[in-house]
Amino acid sequence: MLRNDEISSQNPISLSENKAPLIGLCAIVILAASKFLPSELAQKNVFLFIVAVSFAAFALPAAVFAVALRKKVDLLFSAPKKGTFRLCFSAAFMLVFSALLSRCIICYINGSSHAPAGTLLSGMGYFEALFCYTLLPAVLEELIFRGVVFPVYEKSCGGLCAILASALFFAMSHLSGEDFFLYFISGLILGAVVYITRSVFACMALHLVNNFASFYLENSVFRIAAESKSGILAIFLLTALTLICLFWFLTALETVCRKRYLSASHEEFSAKRLFHGNISHSSAFLKVLLSPVLWCAVVIFSIYLIIL
C-alpha cells in the first residue's frame, strides 16, 4: 500500500489546475478565433467550414491530451455501467424539456419566431444541416468535455468539482451569453451522468437525443412562443414538464447511488471519488476556481461577448 504522501506525489493537484482548463481554453480560443475569419471562407462551403472548425476546436485538443494522459487518467471510453438505464432515460427528457423551456422563454421575451438553428445552418442541404446540428456536436463536444476534461478534473479534485468545471467550460464553449445558463445546466446533467455511468458514450447518446429534439421541435416552439397568449401557456406547460423530469432524474440518481452504496462495489461510489482524498472539500473548489487558465478562458469568453 502506498502512503498518502506517496499517492499525493503521483497524483498532484496541478494535474487539474493546468491540464484540464487548458483543454477547455484551447477549444474556446479556436472557436472564438473562427468567428473573426473572413466570411468568404464560410460562404464557399458552410458544411465544410463547420466540420473543419469543430474538429480543430474539439477533436484535435481532445486527441492530443488523451494521448498525453492515457496512462495517468481513466478517460471513461467504456460501456455504461449496469443499472443506469433509468437514469439516462430521465436525463434525456430533462435535457430536452429544459432546452425547449429556455428557448421558449428567450423567444417570448425577444418576440422572435425564428429558431437559431435556421439561421446558423442556412445554406446547407437537409442532411448536412442535420449532421452539423445533431451528430457532430454530440460526439465532439462530449469527447472533449466529458471524455477528457471531466476525468482529468476528477483525478485531482473529485467528481463534484469535475461536474461543475466541465459544465462551465461546456457552457463557455458555445460563446453565447443568452444561452449560457441553459448550457451550464445541460453540462451539469451530462456531468452527473458520466460520473454515474462511467461512460462518455452514454453522454454522446443523450446529447444526440437532445440535439435531434431541438432540430425538429424548436421552430414549432418558437412560433408558439412568439404569440403572447400561447407563449405564456407554452412556458407554463414546459415548466411543469421540466420540473417533473427534474424530480424523475433526481429520483433515479438517488436510487443508483443508494444501490451502489449498499452493494459490494460501494467503494466505487465513495466520498473519495466525489471529493479528492488528499485535499479538503473547500481546497478542491478553490484550486479549481483560482486556476489562472480557467480565468483566462472566462476573460476570453467575456471579451468575445462584449465585442460581438
C-alpha positions in Angstrom: 0.0 0.0 0.0 1.2 3.5 -0.8 1.3 6.1 1.9 -0.9 9.3 1.5 2.2 11.4 0.7 3.3 9.0 -2.0 -0.2 8.9 -3.6 -0.2 12.7 -3.5 3.1 12.9 -5.2 1.9 10.6 -8.0 -1.4 12.4 -8.4 -0.6 16.1 -8.0 -3.3 18.7 -7.9 -1.6 20.6 -10.7 -3.0 17.9 -13.0 -6.4 19.6 -12.9 -5.0 23.2 -12.2 -3.2 23.2 -15.6 -4.1 20.5 -18.0 -7.9 20.3 -17.6 -8.6 24.0 -18.0 -6.0 24.2 -20.8 -8.0 21.7 -22.8 -11.2 23.8 -22.5 -9.2 27.0 -23.1 -7.9 25.6 -26.4 -11.5 24.9 -27.6 -12.8 28.3 -26.6 -9.9 30.2 -28.3 -10.2 28.2 -31.5 -14.0 28.7 -31.6 -13.7 32.4 -30.9 -11.0 32.9 -33.4 -13.1 31.2 -36.1 -15.7 33.9 -35.8 -13.2 36.5 -37.0 -12.2 34.6 -40.1 -13.2 36.2 -43.5 -16.9 35.4 -44.1 -16.0 34.3 -47.6 -14.4 31.1 -46.2 -17.7 30.1 -44.6 -19.8 31.1 -47.6 -17.9 29.0 -50.1 -18.8 25.8 -48.2 -20.7 26.2 -45.0 -20.8 22.5 -44.2 -17.0 22.0 -44.7 -16.3 25.2 -42.7 -18.3 24.0 -39.7 -16.8 20.5 -39.8 -13.3 21.9 -40.0 -13.7 24.3 -37.1 -15.4 21.7 -35.0 -12.6 19.2 -35.5 -10.0 21.9 -34.9 -11.7 23.1 -31.7 -12.8 19.8 -30.1 -11.3 16.7 -31.7 -7.7 17.9 -32.1 -7.2 19.2 -28.5 -9.1 16.1 -27.1 -6.9 13.7 -29.1 -3.6 15.4 -28.1 -4.4 15.5 -24.4 -6.0 12.0 -24.5 -2.7 10.5 -25.9 -0.6 12.5 -23.4 -2.8 11.5 -20.4 -3.8 7.9 -21.4 -1.6 6.3 -18.8 -2.4 8.7 -16.0 -6.2 9.2 -16.3 -9.1 6.8 -16.9 -10.8 8.5 -19.9 -14.1 6.7 -19.5 -14.4 5.3 -23.0 -16.4 2.3 -22.0 -19.9 1.0 -22.0 -22.3 2.4 -19.3 -22.4 0.5 -16.0 -25.3 -1.8 -15.3 -28.4 -0.3 -13.6 -28.1 3.2 -15.1 -30.7 3.0 -17.9 -33.4 4.7 -15.9 -31.0 7.5 -15.0 -30.1 8.0 -18.7 -33.7 7.9 -19.8 -34.8 10.5 -17.3 -31.7 12.7 -18.2 -32.7 12.6 -21.8 -36.2 14.0 -21.1 -34.7 16.5 -18.6 -32.3 17.8 -21.3 -35.0 18.1 -24.0 -37.6 19.9 -21.9 -35.2 22.2 -20.2 -33.8 23.2 -23.6 -37.2 23.8 -25.1 -38.2 25.8 -22.0 -35.2 28.0 -22.2 -35.6 28.7 -25.9 -39.3 29.4 -25.4 -38.7 32.0 -22.7 -36.0 33.7 -24.8 -38.2 33.7 -27.8 -41.2 35.1 -25.8 -39.0 37.9 -24.3 -37.4 38.8 -27.7 -40.6 38.4 -29.7 -38.8 36.3 -32.4 -40.4 33.3 -34.1 -37.2 32.2 -35.9 -35.2 29.4 -34.4 -31.4 29.9 -34.2 -30.8 26.6 -36.0 -32.4 28.0 -39.1 -30.1 31.0 -39.3 -27.0 29.1 -38.3 -27.4 26.3 -40.8 -28.8 28.2 -43.7 -27.0 27.5 -47.0 -26.7 23.7 -46.4 -28.7 20.8 -47.5 -31.1 19.0 -45.2 -28.8 16.1 -44.3 -25.8 18.3 -44.0 -27.7 20.6 -41.6 -28.9 17.6 -39.6 -25.4 16.3 -39.3 -23.9 19.6 -38.2 -26.6 20.3 -35.7 -27.0 16.8 -34.2 -24.3 14.2 -34.6 -21.2 16.4 -35.0 -21.6 18.4 -31.8 -22.9 15.5 -29.8 -19.8 13.4 -30.5 -17.1 16.1 -30.5 -18.3 18.1 -27.5 -18.7 15.1 -25.3 -15.4 13.8 -26.5 -13.6 16.8 -25.1 -15.7 17.9 -22.1 -16.9 14.6 -20.6 -14.2 12.4 -22.3 -11.1 14.4 -21.3 -11.8 17.5 -19.2 -14.1 15.6 -16.7 -11.8 12.7 -15.8 -8.7 15.0 -15.6 -10.5 17.2 -13.0 -11.9 14.1 -11.3 -8.5 12.6 -10.9 -7.3 15.6 -8.7 -10.4 17.3 -7.3 -13.1 14.7 -7.3 -16.4 14.2 -9.1 -18.2 17.2 -7.8 -15.5 19.7 -9.0 -15.3 17.8 -12.3 -19.0 18.1 -12.9 -19.0 21.8 -12.2 -15.8 22.7 -14.1 -16.7 20.6 -17.2 -20.1 22.2 -17.2 -18.6 25.7 -17.0 -16.2 25.1 -20.0 -19.1 23.4 -21.9 -21.2 26.5 -21.5 -18.5 28.9 -22.4 -17.5 27.0 -25.5 -20.9 27.8 -27.0 -20.0 31.5 -27.0 -23.5 32.7 -26.1 -24.4 34.8 -23.2 -28.1 34.4 -23.9 -27.9 30.6 -23.7 -25.1 30.3 -21.1 -27.4 29.2 -18.2 -29.0 26.5 -20.4 -25.7 25.0 -21.5 -24.4 25.1 -17.9 -27.4 23.2 -16.6 -27.1 20.7 -19.5 -23.4 20.3 -18.6 -24.3 19.6 -15.0 -26.8 16.9 -16.1 -24.3 15.3 -18.5 -21.5 15.5 -15.9 -23.7 13.7 -13.4 -24.5 11.0 -16.0 -20.8 10.4 -16.9 -19.9 10.3 -13.2 -22.5 7.6 -12.5 -22.3 5.6 -15.8 -18.5 5.9 -16.2 -19.2 6.2 -19.9 -18.7 9.0 -22.4 -20.8 7.1 -24.9 -23.9 7.5 -22.7 -23.4 11.2 -22.7 -23.0 11.2 -26.5 -26.3 9.4 -26.9 -28.1 11.8 -24.6 -26.6 14.8 -26.3 -27.6 13.4 -29.7 -31.2 12.9 -28.5 -31.4 16.5 -27.2 -30.0 17.8 -30.5 -32.5 15.8 -32.5 -35.4 17.1 -30.4 -34.2 20.7 -30.8 -33.7 20.3 -34.5 -37.2 19.1 -35.1 -39.2 20.9 -32.4 -37.5 24.3 -31.9 -39.2 26.0 -34.9 -42.7 24.9 -33.7 -42.0 26.0 -30.1 -40.6 29.4 -31.4 -43.7 30.1 -33.4 -46.0 29.3 -30.5 -43.9 31.3 -28.0 -43.9 34.4 -30.3 -47.6 34.8 -29.6 -48.4 36.4 -26.2 -51.2 34.1 -25.0 -50.0 30.8 -26.5 -46.5 31.7 -25.4 -47.4 32.0 -21.8 -49.3 28.7 -21.9 -46.3 27.0 -23.6 -43.9 28.3 -20.9 -46.2 27.1 -18.2 -46.5 23.6 -19.7 -42.8 23.3 -20.4 -42.0 24.5 -16.9 -44.3 21.8 -15.4 -42.8 19.1 -17.6 -39.2 20.2 -16.8 -39.9 20.1 -13.1 -41.5 16.6 -13.4 -38.4 15.4 -15.4 -36.1 17.0 -12.8 -37.8 15.1 -10.0 -37.6 11.9 -12.1 -33.9 12.4 -12.8 -33.0 13.2 -9.2 -35.0 10.1 -8.0 -33.2 7.9 -10.5 -29.9 9.4 -9.4 -30.6 8.8 -5.7 -31.7 5.2 -6.5 -28.5 4.4 -8.3 -26.4 6.0 -5.5 -28.2 4.1 -2.8 -27.9 0.7 -4.6 -24.2 1.2 -5.2 -23.5 2.2 -1.6 -25.3 -0.9 -0.3 -23.7 -3.2 -2.8 -20.3 -4.9 -2.6 -19.0 -2.3 -5.1 -19.9 0.7 -2.9 -16.3 1.8 -2.8 -16.7 2.8 -6.4 -19.2 5.5 -5.3 -17.4 6.9 -2.3 -16.6 10.3 -0.9 -13.0 9.8 -2.1 -14.3 9.9 -5.7 -16.7 12.7 -5.1 -14.0 14.8 -3.4 -10.3 14.2 -3.8 -9.0 12.1 -1.0 -5.9 14.1 -0.2 -7.3 17.6 0.0 -10.2 19.2 1.8 -13.5 20.0 0.1 -13.1 23.7 0.2 -9.5 23.4 -1.0 -10.6 21.4 -4.0 -13.1 24.1 -5.1 -10.5 26.9 -4.5 -7.9 25.1 -6.7 -10.5 25.0 -9.5 -11.9 28.5 -9.1 -8.5 30.2 -8.7 -6.8 28.5 -11.7 -5.2 31.1 -13.9 -6.0 29.1 -17.0 -9.7 28.9 -16.1 -9.9 32.7 -15.5 -8.1 33.3 -18.8 -10.9 31.3 -20.5 -13.5 33.4 -18.6 -11.8 36.6 -19.8 -11.7 35.5 -23.4 -15.4 34.4 -23.2 -16.4 37.8 -21.7 -14.4 39.8 -24.3 -15.9 37.9 -27.1 -19.5 38.6 -25.8 -18.6 42.3 -25.4 -17.1 42.6 -28.9 -19.8 40.6 -30.7 
